[in-house]
Amino acid sequence: MIFKRYEWRILSRVSLLFLTLLATCILLVKGWYPYLIISIPLVVAVLVDFLRFQKKAQREVEQFVESVQYRDFSRHFDVGRAPLELKPLRKGFNDINTTFKVISRERETQYQYLQKVLELVDTGIVSYEQETGEIGWLNESFKRMFSIPYLKTIYSLQKRDEALYNEVMSITPGNSKVISVTRDKQLIKILLTVSVMRSDDKVYRLVALQNVSEALDETESKAWQKLLNVMTHEIMNSVAPISSLADTLKNRLQNYAAENSKSGDLDDLELGIDTIKRRSEGLLKFTESYRSLNKITHLDLTKILVRDLFENLSSLMLPTLDQKNIELDIVLRDPQMMIEVDINLVDQVLINLLVNAIEAVKDKPAPCITLSAELRPNGKPVLKIADNGLGMPPELIEKIFIPFFSTRKTGSGIGLSLCKQIMLLHKGNIQVQSVQGEGSAFILLF
């Protein structure tokens, strides 16, 4: 509507100029030269007014274009003091600026919202220009996950973490890959995903890194439970009849030997059957022990002071620690710190970990084990058992929670597997930090 009024003003001036020129032409044709004294100045006046009007309008348009170029949508065109013919134009510019301001405000709000969402998610996100490698975005989760406060280009990542850099550069867009990285002496699983987007004739690579250790641990634990169910069922069904049959044969052999005086050959048979029976019973007990991995399905949660938990553990293990001359340090910043757990199960976890720590430091000249507890920034408790023992190589850390796996000749391979299942039942997890030759630390996250 505004521009239509502006067009009418232009049309009226063009019409007036046309009429004055037409009148001047008629006077020239008719030979009425004296009247030209009036018509010619009138034509000049109309033409000058039209040019002045166009120049003013052009200046207004230039100012508006300049404000758009520099995105200065806060500029206001004064309509009240404007010439009558420019008022519709200025009002139109003000309306356009207002619309742009609304759009800009909405985009800024959306950007701030997206920025907050990206900062809150646990997934590390980094985007960079594919051609130059210049970083466009780096969220807090990425900085926290990899302890990298700043990156100018993606190539700077190579100096900080060459293995991660190689993984990021080698993966093709649209694909995902699970990689293992070591952070704070702890091995974690990262789901690496890369995608490509185009903006302003530039191609950007968007890299997402999500910590999936807990999800994989839970899935792995369930898979092992199913496998153990099948294995224990099949072993029990196969071994139990063998043990029973061996016992029956032994009884019959003893009865036969009592009725016959010649029993020299029968002694060897009895010894062989007795060996079969003994090994069958041993295998049954061994299999039965693994059933405990699947028996724990319910938690009896109770609030308890961590101080009491540590004191009970210390009292229980003190004779063994004194006998082996091992120092036990307890670090608890908040003596009133409480934790809601199944006391019996968590006691079992702590005892298993402490026994392992004792085994790890037995050959050290100054063996020391540290029990500590603290609250994370999110308010969730963390218990830690650290030792200055032999430590473990990275390839061993990935295997220690697998059922049946043990580094000790007399170990059953059930202890750490059971600890992990108990922690998963508590909606938590167990993590390990280890440096070969310096020691290990097992962290219980609730």
Secondary structure, DSSP 8 states (H G I E B T S, - for coil): -HHHHHHHHHHHHHHHHHHHHHHHHHHHHHT-GGGHHHHHHHHHHHHHHHHHHHHHHHHHHHHHHHHHHTT-TT----STTS-TTTHHHHHHHHHHHHHHHHHHHHHHHHHHHHHHHHHHSSSEEEEEETTT-BEEEE-HHHHHHHT----SBGGGHHHH-HHHHHHHHHS-TT-EEEEEEEETTEEEEEEEEEEEEEETTEEEEEEEEEE-HHHHHHHHHHHHHHHHHHHHHHHHHHHHHHHHHHHHHHHHHHHHHHH-S--HHHHHHHHHHHHHHHHHHHHHHHHHHHTHHHH-----EEEEEHHHHHHHHHHHHHHHHHHTT-EEEEEES-TT-EEEEEHHHHHHHHHHHHHHHHHHHTT-SS-EEEEEEEE-TTS-EEEEEEE-S----HHHHTTTTSTT--SSTT--S-HHHHHHHHHHHTT-EEEEEEETTTEEEEEEE-
